[in-house]
Amino acid sequence: MTLHFDEAAARRVETSYLTSDVVEQRRQVLAALAVQAGESVLDIGSGPGLLAVEMAVAVGPAGRVVGTDISDSMLSLAAARSIPAGAAPVSFHHAGVDHLPFPDVGFDVAVSTQVLEYVEDIPAALTEMRRVVRPGGRVLILDTDWDSIVWHSSNAARMKRVLAVWDEHLVDPHLPRTLAGSLSRAGFLVDRAWTLPLFNTGYAEDTYSGGLIPTIAAFVTGRGGLSAVEVEAWAADLRTLGPAYFFSLNRYLFLARTPG
Ligand SMILES: C[S@@+](CC[C@H](N)C(=O)[O-])C[C@H]1O[C@@H](n2cnc3c(N)ncnc32)[C@H](O)[C@@H]1O
């Protein structure tokens, strides 16, 4: 079973998405999309709504931002975000990427960050995304390939076991390597693909990986033979590595457009 975004998990994700690592990720997403005043933007799997609100500021009062998600806990966090004055109206809806409750060609831009790796039917999801974006509109997809992780531990064998179980939190922990092909087959034109490393040296709680530790611990405990004691030892080791702490993981970003 993949990661379930209940209230506790949603709050942990929100905390780690407020770190400077993920603030920088959103800055790159916004810069690549180059959203214009007045544009209509769809954020699929909008989670805690941080990117949606930033896009609402970017498109301004003549624009529109719509977020969708399948987690009620995430939708509650998103709905509670304050919208700065002068931003576009933002609404959040309960909907899966495979069934978007919007008419054809209604959006200039669609974005989906860290979502498609949770999805079973990628061709159906991309077909649905293409349907709701106007001809010539832009789509940005960001996902992680968990083979790109380098995470130092005093116990390499235990780290390997934890990460093997953690791979089960996604439908496809290696989605990025097939995304360019899937986008092309769905009729998108891929303009740009690049990586964004998340890199933390020296342990700090308020980093992406510092915030990830409790999320992984909650997911892997009791799976794959990992006991609570073993997982606590894994987490405690990382938190006490001090300057020897080393974490690196790649996000992969794809900027595409619909023909027309
Ligand atoms: C890791 S969070 C990312 C949230 C947000 N996109 C961000 O980057 O801040 C993944 C989100 O995708 C949502 N999600 C998972 N499967 C989905 C689906 N089939 N359709 C829509 N949202 C989905 C989850 O509920 C969760 O909120």
The ligand as an ORCA input file, in Angstrom:
! r2SCAN-3c Opt
* xyz 0 1
  C       4.019     14.369     -1.869
  S       2.494     15.207     -1.936
  C       2.872     16.568     -3.015
  C       1.943     17.747     -2.832
  C       2.158     18.945     -3.729
  N       2.009     18.614     -5.136
  C       3.486     19.589     -3.497
  O       4.439     19.319     -4.239
  O       3.582     20.380     -2.550
  C       1.558     14.133     -2.993
  C       0.112     14.544     -3.133
  O      -0.465     13.853     -4.234
  C      -1.781     13.497     -3.870
  N      -2.215     12.414     -4.747
  C      -1.808     11.118     -4.732
  N      -2.435     10.417     -5.695
  C      -3.245     11.288     -6.346
  C      -4.164     11.172     -7.426
  N      -4.370      9.989     -8.047
  N      -4.829     12.272     -7.839
  C      -4.632     13.458     -7.216
  N      -3.789     13.631     -6.168
  C      -3.103     12.566     -5.744
  C      -1.666     13.144     -2.402
  O      -2.911     13.110     -1.741
  C      -0.725     14.225     -1.911
  O      -1.409     15.380     -1.494
*
